[in-house]
């Protein structure tokens, strides 16, 4: 069986942790904020469901590890190509952030 569910649970674990990290950033405008217990509960639940105690076949973990390794390798190649070509990371202009919504 393809380990898509395993990978998605890993991604959702990381996303919930990222929500907790990003909550610490202070911003000057109103934005959506969720109660702290929700991303904590989400991260713990997803991490629990990824574990081997859920009865997943060990082949799924091997395939998932290979796919994650391929993703990391492609990221590394992209970084090296961008550095070699002098490509810089694009940073949005601060005055345009949040203005992509519908026009009133």
C-alpha positions in Angstrom: 0.0 0.0 0.0 1.2 3.5 -0.9 2.2 5.5 2.3 0.3 8.6 1.2 -1.7 8.8 4.5 1.6 8.4 6.5 3.2 11.3 4.6 0.1 13.5 5.0 0.0 12.8 8.7 3.7 13.9 8.9 2.9 17.0 6.9 0.0 17.9 9.2 2.2 17.4 12.2 4.7 19.8 10.9 2.0 22.3 9.9 0.6 22.3 13.4 4.0 22.9 14.9 4.6 25.7 12.4 1.3 27.3 13.5 2.7 27.3 17.1 6.0 28.8 16.0 4.3 31.5 13.8 2.0 32.5 16.7 5.0 34.0 18.4 5.6 36.6 15.6 4.1 40.0 16.4 2.4 41.8 13.6 0.9 45.2 13.3 -2.4 44.2 11.6 -5.4 42.0 12.5 -5.1 38.4 11.5 -6.6 35.0 12.2 -5.5 33.4 15.5 -6.5 30.0 16.8 -6.6 28.9 20.4 -3.2 27.3 21.4 -4.7 24.0 22.4 -6.0 23.3 18.8 -2.6 23.1 17.0 -1.1 21.3 20.0 -3.9 18.7 19.9 -3.5 18.4 16.1 0.2 17.9 16.3 0.0 15.3 19.0 -2.8 13.5 17.3 -1.1 13.4 13.9 2.2 12.4 15.4 0.5 9.6 17.4 -1.2 8.3 14.2 2.1 8.2 12.3 3.7 5.9 14.9 4.4 2.2 14.4 1.9 1.3 17.2 -0.9 1.9 14.7 -0.2 -1.3 12.9 1.2 0.1 9.7 3.4 -2.2 7.6 7.1 -1.3 7.9 7.3 -1.0 4.1 5.2 2.1 4.3 7.8 3.8 6.5 10.6 2.7 4.1 8.8 4.1 1.1 7.9 7.3 3.0 11.6 7.8 4.0 12.7 7.3 0.4 10.1 9.9 -0.8 11.1 12.4 1.9 14.8 11.8 0.9 14.0 12.5 -2.7 12.2 15.8 -1.7 15.2 16.9 0.4 17.6 16.0 -2.5 15.5 18.1 -4.9 15.4 21.0 -2.5 19.2 20.8 -2.1 19.7 20.8 -5.9 17.4 23.8 -6.2 19.4 25.7 -3.6 22.7 24.9 -5.2 21.5 25.9 -8.7 20.1 29.2 -7.3 23.3 29.9 -5.6 25.4 29.1 -8.7 23.2 31.3 -10.9 23.1 34.2 -8.4 19.3 33.9 -7.9 18.1 35.5 -4.7 15.1 34.6 -2.6 12.2 36.9 -3.6 10.9 39.1 -0.8 7.5 40.7 -1.2 7.1 44.4 -0.9 5.6 45.1 2.5 3.1 47.6 1.1 1.5 44.9 -1.1 1.0 42.3 1.6 -2.6 41.7 2.2 -3.9 43.6 -0.8 -4.6 40.7 -3.1 -8.2 40.3 -2.0 -11.3 41.4 -3.8 -11.6 45.1 -4.7 -14.4 46.9 -2.9 
